[in-house]
């Protein structure tokens, strides 16, 4: 396995002498225990997590995926799990690839949600290759302050 998985190749190498190529030679490529092809899409599931006064917002870049190919789950009470799979493009025998930079494979990302998350009200929407997961927050109860009269 290479030090850096072949994010831009999925086993099909671009030109090693190309100054813009970030491919790293994998001495175990083609062996049954090589895992480079299985982990490439993990790096492509880029996620931003923003907290607002009302909710936690997760924005996930999943270009080219349909909503049916992505799963959003809450497990073990407070773990948000976002997963999916991008399938490899079918190769024809006579095809000659000049460059392959789009990755394929499975991805999974997990986040421990804070105690104030309303897990039963989680919503997800996908638009233009961006999955947005909204996790509403419980209102913070302001401590009730009661004045005590001082006698004397």
Secondary structure, 3 states (H helix, E strand, C coil): CCCCCCCCCCCCCCCCCCCCCCCCCCCCCCCCCCCHHHHHHHHHCCEEEEECCCEEEEEEECCCCCHHHEEEEEECCCEEEEEEEECCCCCCCCCCCCCCCCCCEEEEEEEECCCCECHHHCEEEEECCEEEEEEEECCCCCCCCCCCCCCC
